Every structure is written in structure tokens, then in C-alpha cells.
């Protein structure tokens, strides 16, 4: 493969990986990630960028999420990782989102936690989320909405 083709292929891969997102600016965002909201294949997609990562497990499957952020906004601690497909029944990308109120360390019950992978969505309801001191990591667990067993996981900001 020529060097021009490799550069073009690299640019295409970076553009696809940075599909969308709107969020507060993140100083530690990956250079190849562009946050914002865009339309992709007729669906609205919002991409989040930054150092946050997470792992979720349900029914013997493990889901890994990279490229996101954690923040305290409007009385919530939030985690947004990946690119969420909005207004479409079929998600196109991997995404994990957590909202915890109040935004302080400790174990919080009845919280909101959802993730998606291409073609499928998951939610733990009610979710139990434990935030570590400093709000830079935590764990979660709960029953999968719709009677699909239970799920667990962790995140790092």
C-alpha cells in the first residue's frame, strides 16, 4: 500500500471513529476524537471524547467502552463514553451513560445506567452505583431492564 493510500485510509478511520458529539470541552480529549452531534446514515449521533473508560458485563458478555468523560453538572455526576445513537431504534455505535444523584462518593441506589452496542440497547434498572473518593472511578450493578438477568461493571475517568 502506498504512503498516500495509508494516509488517506488513516484519515478515513479517524473520521469514522470521531463520528459525532456535543459536550463541554475536555482538555484531555484524544486528538483523533471530535465531539459533537452529526447525522450519520439518517440517524443523529452524539460523540463524547476523553480519557474515561468502562466495562459492563451481562449474560456472559463483556462490553468495553473507551473515549469519554466524567463531569458534575446540574446536580448529577455523569459518565458518557462513546457515541450514542439518538432517535433510532437501532444503535450504530458503542456508548455507555451513567447519571448519579447526588454527585458525591458512596453507594447510590435507584440510579440511571444504560449502554448500547451496534443493534442493541441495555439498561440496568434500578442501578446501584458506587462512586469512589475523588469521583474518578466506580462500580455498578443491577437487574437488566426487561428481565434479562443482571449486569455489573466499572468505570474510570
C-alpha positions in Angstrom: 0.0 0.0 0.0 1.4 3.4 -0.9 2.1 6.0 1.7 -0.6 8.3 0.2 -3.1 5.4 0.4 -2.1 4.7 4.1 -2.6 8.4 5.0 -6.0 8.5 3.3 -7.0 5.3 5.0 -5.8 6.6 8.3 -7.8 9.8 7.8 -10.9 7.8 6.9 -10.6 5.6 10.0 -10.1 8.7 12.2 -13.2 10.4 10.7 -15.3 7.3 11.2 -14.1 6.9 14.8 -15.0 10.6 15.5 -18.5 10.2 14.1 -20.2 12.8 16.5 -20.8 14.5 19.8 -21.6 17.7 21.6 -20.2 18.2 25.1 -18.2 20.5 27.3 -14.7 20.9 26.1 -12.3 18.3 27.5 -8.6 19.2 27.7 -7.6 15.6 27.8 -9.6 14.5 24.7 -7.9 12.2 22.3 -6.6 14.1 19.2 -8.5 11.7 16.8 -11.8 12.3 18.6 -14.2 15.1 17.6 -17.0 15.7 20.0 -20.3 16.9 18.6 -23.7 15.9 17.1 -23.9 14.8 13.5 -26.2 12.9 11.2 -24.9 9.5 10.1 -26.9 7.3 7.8 -30.1 9.1 8.7 -29.5 8.9 12.5 -28.4 11.5 14.9 -25.3 10.5 16.8 -23.6 12.3 19.7 -19.9 11.5 20.3 -18.1 12.0 23.6 -14.3 12.3 23.9 -11.8 12.0 26.7 -10.0 9.5 28.9 -12.9 7.8 30.5 -13.3 4.0 30.0 -15.8 1.4 31.3 -16.5 -2.3 31.2 -20.0 -3.8 31.5 -20.9 -7.5 31.9 -24.3 -9.1 31.3 -25.3 -12.7 30.4 -21.7 -13.9 30.0 -20.9 -11.0 27.6 -18.4 -8.3 28.3 -18.7 -4.8 26.7 -15.8 -2.4 26.7 -16.1 1.4 26.2 -13.4 3.9 25.6 -13.2 7.6 24.8 -15.5 9.5 27.2 -15.8 11.9 30.0 -17.0 12.3 33.6 -18.4 15.5 34.9 -20.5 17.1 37.6 -23.3 19.1 36.1 -26.7 20.3 37.2 -26.6 18.2 40.5 -25.6 15.0 38.8 -22.3 13.1 38.4 -22.4 11.9 34.7 -20.3 9.4 32.7 -20.6 9.5 28.9 -18.4 7.2 26.9 -18.5 6.6 23.1 -21.2 7.7 20.6 -24.9 7.4 21.4 -27.4 7.0 18.6 -30.4 9.2 19.2 -33.9 8.8 17.8 -33.3 5.5 16.2 -34.3 2.0 17.4 -31.1 0.5 16.1 -27.9 1.9 17.7 -25.0 2.2 15.4 -22.1 2.6 17.9 -20.9 1.7 21.4 -21.9 4.0 24.2 -22.3 3.9 28.0 -24.0 6.5 30.1 -24.4 6.9 33.9 -26.2 9.6 35.9 -25.8 9.6 39.7 -27.5 12.0 42.1 -26.2 13.4 44.4 -22.7 13.8 42.9 -20.7 12.5 45.9 -18.7 9.4 46.8 -20.5 6.4 48.2 -23.1 3.9 47.2 -26.2 5.2 45.4 -29.3 3.1 44.6 -32.0 3.7 42.0 -29.7 5.4 39.6 -29.8 5.6 35.8 -27.4 3.5 33.7 -27.6 2.4 30.1 -25.4 1.3 27.3 -25.7 0.3 23.7 -23.7 -1.7 21.1 -24.5 -1.7 17.4 -28.0 -3.1 17.1 -28.9 -3.5 20.8 -29.5 -1.4 23.9 -29.2 -2.3 27.6 -30.3 -0.6 30.8 -29.8 -1.6 34.5 -32.9 -0.5 36.4 -32.7 0.2 39.3 -28.9 0.5 39.1 -26.7 0.6 42.2 -23.6 2.8 41.5 -20.7 3.2 43.9 -18.6 6.3 43.3 -15.0 6.2 44.7 -13.5 9.2 46.6 -12.5 11.9 44.1 -15.2 10.8 41.6 -12.6 9.3 39.3 -13.9 5.7 39.3 -16.7 3.5 40.4 -18.7 0.3 40.0 -22.3 -0.5 39.1 -24.7 -3.4 39.3 -28.4 -4.1 38.9 -31.1 -6.1 37.0 -31.3 -5.7 33.3 -34.4 -3.9 32.3 -36.8 -6.3 30.6 -36.0 -9.4 32.7 -32.6 -10.2 31.1 -30.7 -11.2 34.3 -28.3 -8.8 36.0 -25.4 -6.7 35.0 -22.2 -5.4 36.6 -19.3 -3.2 35.6 -16.9 -0.5 36.4 -15.6 2.8 35.0 -12.6 5.0 35.3 -12.4 8.7 34.5 
